[in-house]
Every structure is written in C-alpha cells, then in structure tokens.
Amino acid sequence: MPKNPGFFAKLWQGAKDVKVVSSQKTPDAKKNFLQNYSDHLDQLEIDAKKIWEKTKNKGSFEEAFNFIKDEATKRMNFLEGFRDRYDFADEVVGATAIPALGMVASVAALGYAIWEGAQALAIHAGFAKDDGKEHGENAAIGLMVSAASFVGAVASFLKSAVSLITRSVATAINGYGESKEARFHNEDSVLGTGSAFNGPK
C-alpha cells in the first residue's frame, strides 16, 4: 500500500490526462472553426484511405469500378440538408479549391505529356538519340492523368455548385440534418474529464 497520501491524487490526474484519439460525429466545443475543420479533413483523409484499400482488394477492375461508383453515388446528396457549417464548408471547397487544384494538375500533366511526346517524335525522326525510355508510353499516361484531373475538377465544381443551392434550400426548410457517421478525427480528446467519475477535489 503506497504511503504517499498524494499517490492516488497523482494517479487520478494522470488518468484524466490520457489522450485518446477518437473519431466522433460532432465537433469539439472547445475548439474554434478552423481547428474543428482540420479534424474534419483528417477524418476525410482516413475515410479516403479506407476506400482506397478496399478498392485495391477488389478481385477485378470491374469490381473496383463498381465499388467506386457506389461510393460516389452515396455522396450525391443534392437534396439533403447540411449537417453543420463544416458540411457547408466542404461544398464551398468542392466548388472552388478542388477544381482549381484539379485544373493545375491537369495542365501540369498535359505539359508533361507534350514534353514526352516531343521527345518520342524526335527519337523516331532521328533528331535525338534513343535513351531507352518509353517516352510514348509516358506521354499517353500524362494525357490520361490530365484528362482525369480535368474531368474530376469539372465534376467537383458542378456537384458542389449545385449542392450549395439545393442543400441550402433543404436546410432552410428542414433544418440541419443528423450526423450518422464519424466526421471529426479529434486527436485532442481526453479520457476521464471528471464527468463520469468523481475524482479527488
């Protein structure tokens, strides 16, 4: 039996200070908007990684495509009210930042494709020495990435632009919707804040 009278008080304080990373449905009331939105983006990253892992484990391209299509369909929530202001912020980002980044990626990939294509043509015409690299194949990959980035940017803009209107109307009529899944990855959540236990005063 510890003889130090402060032993249990220190033990209790240590237990209260244990941090437990958790995914939760609602934002942390102690944090400001940017901090909570950062937690929200962390959760989106976690969800995206899970989807990617499941996609890689599919047995065929068709299964993987159908899985991605189903996941995309789940997010076509044009007529659902916003769950909170972070949900609204997602649509704003989806209509502005994501399309902008997608266009930058598309232009960069197109530039890469043009450069690789030019090298392939120069080698084929005898103006340059063959360096053993698959410039033609690299050019084709660059074109596919450029096209995919462009389509993704346009799709994100259209989806979010429409959602900002329709979901705002739905929210005005029905109020905020309910969060049914974890949307915030809170690394600052703490176990034992005293609400469930009565520690030393």
C-alpha positions in Angstrom: 0.0 0.0 0.0 1.6 3.3 -1.0 2.3 5.6 2.0 2.4 8.8 0.0 -1.0 10.4 0.5 -0.8 12.2 -2.8 -0.2 9.0 -4.7 -3.9 8.4 -5.6 -4.4 12.0 -6.5 -1.5 11.9 -8.9 -2.7 8.6 -10.3 -6.2 10.1 -10.9 -4.7 13.2 -12.5 -2.6 11.1 -14.8 -5.7 9.0 -15.8 -7.5 12.2 -16.6 -4.7 13.4 -18.9 -4.6 10.3 -21.0 -5.3 11.3 -24.6 -7.4 9.1 -26.7 -7.6 9.7 -30.4 -11.2 9.3 -31.4 -13.5 9.7 -34.4 -16.7 11.5 -33.4 -19.9 12.7 -35.1 -19.8 16.2 -33.7 -17.1 18.9 -33.5 -15.2 19.7 -30.2 -17.0 22.5 -28.4 -13.6 23.7 -27.0 -12.1 24.3 -30.5 -12.6 27.0 -33.0 -13.9 26.6 -36.5 -10.5 26.1 -38.2 -9.4 23.6 -35.6 -12.6 21.6 -35.9 -12.4 21.8 -39.7 -8.9 20.4 -39.6 -10.2 17.5 -37.6 -12.9 17.1 -40.2 -10.3 17.0 -43.0 -8.3 14.4 -41.0 -11.4 12.2 -40.9 -12.0 12.6 -44.6 -8.4 11.5 -45.2 -8.9 8.4 -43.1 -12.2 7.6 -44.9 -10.4 8.1 -48.3 -7.6 5.7 -47.3 -10.1 3.1 -46.2 -11.9 3.4 -49.6 -8.6 3.1 -51.4 -7.6 0.0 -49.5 -11.0 -1.7 -50.2 -10.6 -0.7 -53.9 -7.2 -2.3 -54.2 -8.5 -5.5 -52.7 -11.2 -6.0 -55.3 -10.7 -9.0 -57.5 -11.1 -7.3 -60.8 -11.2 -3.9 -62.5 -15.0 -4.2 -62.9 -15.5 -4.9 -59.2 -13.2 -1.9 -58.3 -15.1 0.4 -60.7 -18.5 -0.7 -59.4 -17.3 -0.1 -55.8 -16.0 3.4 -56.6 -19.3 4.1 -58.4 -21.3 3.0 -55.4 -19.2 5.2 -53.0 -19.6 8.2 -55.3 -23.4 7.6 -55.5 -23.6 7.7 -51.7 -22.2 11.2 -51.8 -24.6 12.6 -54.3 -26.7 14.2 -51.5 -28.2 17.1 -53.5 -31.4 17.1 -51.6 -30.1 16.5 -48.1 -29.8 19.4 -45.6 -26.4 20.4 -44.3 -25.4 18.6 -41.2 -23.5 21.7 -39.9 -21.3 24.6 -41.1 -18.4 22.2 -41.8 -20.6 20.3 -44.2 -21.3 23.7 -45.9 -17.6 24.4 -46.0 -17.0 21.1 -47.8 -19.2 22.2 -50.6 -17.5 25.6 -50.8 -14.1 23.9 -51.0 -15.5 21.4 -53.6 -16.7 24.3 -55.8 -13.5 26.4 -55.5 -10.3 24.9 -54.2 -10.6 21.3 -55.5 -11.5 22.4 -59.1 -8.6 24.9 -59.0 -6.1 22.2 -57.9 -7.6 19.8 -60.4 -7.0 22.3 -63.2 -3.4 22.9 -62.1 -2.8 19.1 -62.1 -4.4 18.8 -65.5 -2.2 21.5 -67.0 0.9 20.1 -65.4 0.1 16.6 -66.7 -0.6 17.9 -70.2 2.7 19.8 -70.2 4.5 16.5 -69.2 2.6 14.6 -71.9 3.6 17.2 -74.6 7.3 17.1 -73.4 7.4 13.3 -73.5 5.6 13.2 -76.8 8.0 15.7 -78.3 10.9 13.5 -77.2 9.3 10.4 -78.7 8.8 12.2 -82.0 12.4 13.5 -82.0 13.8 10.0 -81.4 11.5 8.5 -84.0 12.6 11.1 -86.6 16.2 10.6 -85.8 16.8 14.1 -84.4 17.6 12.7 -80.9 19.4 9.6 -79.6 17.2 6.8 -78.2 17.8 6.9 -74.4 15.9 3.7 -73.7 12.9 5.4 -72.0 9.3 4.8 -73.0 8.5 8.4 -74.0 5.5 7.4 -76.0 4.0 5.4 -73.1 4.8 8.2 -70.7 3.1 10.7 -73.0 0.0 8.5 -73.0 -0.1 8.3 -69.2 0.3 12.0 -69.0 -2.6 12.6 -71.3 -4.8 10.2 -69.2 -3.9 11.9 -66.0 -4.5 15.3 -67.5 -8.0 14.2 -68.7 -8.9 12.5 -65.4 -7.8 15.6 -63.5 -9.9 17.9 -65.8 -13.0 15.7 -65.5 -12.6 15.4 -61.8 -12.3 19.2 -61.4 -15.4 19.9 -63.5 -17.4 17.2 -61.7 -16.4 18.6 -58.3 -17.4 22.1 -59.3 -20.7 21.1 -60.8 -21.6 18.8 -57.9 -20.7 21.3 -55.2 -22.1 24.4 -57.0 -25.5 22.6 -57.4 -25.4 21.3 -53.8 -24.7 24.8 -52.4 -28.1 25.8 -53.8 -30.2 22.7 -53.3 -28.8 21.8 -49.9 -29.2 25.4 -48.7 -32.9 25.3 -49.6 -33.3 21.9 -47.9 -31.6 23.2 -44.8 -33.8 26.3 -44.8 -36.9 24.1 -45.0 -36.0 21.2 -42.7 -33.1 22.5 -40.6 -29.8 20.8 -40.1 -29.6 17.1 -40.7 -28.2 14.5 -38.3 -24.7 13.2 -38.5 -24.9 9.4 -38.8 -21.2 8.7 -39.1 -18.0 9.9 -37.6 -16.9 13.1 -39.3 -14.2 14.5 -36.9 -10.9 12.8 -36.0 -10.2 14.5 -32.7 -6.6 13.8 -31.6 -7.1 16.0 -28.5 -10.0 14.1 -27.0 -9.3 13.2 -23.4 -10.4 10.2 -21.3 -11.6 11.0 -17.8 -12.6 14.6 -17.7 -14.5 14.1 -14.4 -17.9 13.9 -15.9 -18.2 10.1 -15.4 -16.0 9.8 -12.3 -15.7 11.6 -9.1 -12.0 12.3 -8.6 -10.2 14.0 -5.6 -11.3 17.6 -5.1 
